[in-house]
């Protein structure tokens, strides 16, 4: 969780975006950025995440500027742009003019710069990211395990071709019109789910049942992977898991291990299952019962505990579970002991599990009524379906199914609205299915800077607080290292945003301008907010609450 000792012979840090930002701050304060040799950013698409993307962008901005500052040396930093008139500066605002920029020629100092490697399977506008990092692009569409994606709507299953379209129809019913370049549904070529499947949960149950229907019970090729069911909320994960236990209790795909006599309804163990599998499941179930000793006291026939569901081969995974509980669930699923995991987005990225099939039962961000749920963005949908058929786990092909919700319960904005407005209304079920199909096959949403949405206040505060950028020259060069600058006009967007942020921070006593040294200095409030990684707006609210309590 912390950098190795100075000149300690190197080391490897594995960080979340939040910890990465904290580590960068420490390295900058201790003037140790030169010790970094490589920075690998996996799941780089997180830079677009509304809640965590700003922190990742901030940390990378610090890294880029600190590395360039180290390479060019203080001589280049002291050479301030002539367009900055120091006599015009005052204690609330430093005017930002057109950037003087860095030399951009680091060919002689590449060995001193940390190499940045960013990786993602679902990023749009990677050219913009390359400009941000001043990096070379490597693109490939290779996927070691083929992926088949399907849309489920109105009790029918349509297959979606991932390679786009040129007016040709795919094998199961979704094709693109060559004139309008939008997908359409062909009911003549769709397959139907059983009539009893009515709700989203019913559809999920049937799709899970299909996943195990063609398995060979004698050779137990079930070890090749289980099924991940994505839900929008924690309670949906638990409800879906209970529904699966109730409706699929007798299926060989689930009842292939000892249910170890735990509480709750359901059949006993399958005597034909191999001994090691029964023993492994029993051990993990016992571990879950140890971690949740009182769960069995409040469970009912319709609301079983995690351990009871696990004894039937079904588990759930969401943010309410403790780290130890998540570890047991992940280990059991990875080993093939637990066959189905119902989860929220906690397993959409970063966790490489052997899922041969993915079912997105609720493809939306959950909102309490009367608010409408929000349909997931293209990148989030693509991350989820990409969990199917992971390499290294023996699956020959991955299958992903997206179950369309009721159109009246969700809110969404159509991609290419001009092309589809004459054919369907936003509340139409087929239009929603087509929209989801479009998101699954698109390049994703346009790349944007998340720090811009927060007004650059935290970006400017943390730079001043750790001493990275305090004088006008440093500030200009620092904001040049933002993704915002790589995607927008400097003067109209970047400099204007930084200027507003400095004014706001000064007016609320986070920063103060020292006319003698010509630098912005953090106040005690500014230092405290930066050290606590508090967004300045949140810090203002905290201060107000403390004053009210006094």
Secondary structure, DSSP 8 states (H G I E B T S, - for coil): -----TTSS-------HHHHHHHHHHHHHTT-GGG--EEEESSGGGGG-TTTHHHHHHHHHHHHHHHHHHHHHHHHHHS--TT--GGG-BTTB----S--------GGGGGGS-EEEE--SS-S-HHHHHHHHT---------SSEEEEEEEETTEEEEE-TT--SS-B-SSSEEE-TTT--EEE-GGG-EE--TT--SHHHHHHHHHHHHHHT--TTTTGGGG-EEEEE-SSHHHHHHHHHHHHHHSTT-TTTSSS--TT-SSSS----TTS-HHHHHHHHHHHHHHHHHTTTHHHH--SSS--HHHHHHTTEEEE-TTS-HHHHHHHHHHHHTTSS-EEEE-GGGTSS----EEEEEES--EE---TTS-EEE--HHHHHHHHTTBS-TTS--SEEEEEEE---GGGEE---TTHHHHTTT--TT-HHHHHHHHHHHHHS--S----HHHHTTTHHHHHHHHHTTSS-SHHHHHHHHHTSHHHHHS-IIIIIIHHHHHHHHHHHHTTSEEEETTTTEEEE-HHHHHHHHTT--HHHHHHHHHHHHHH-
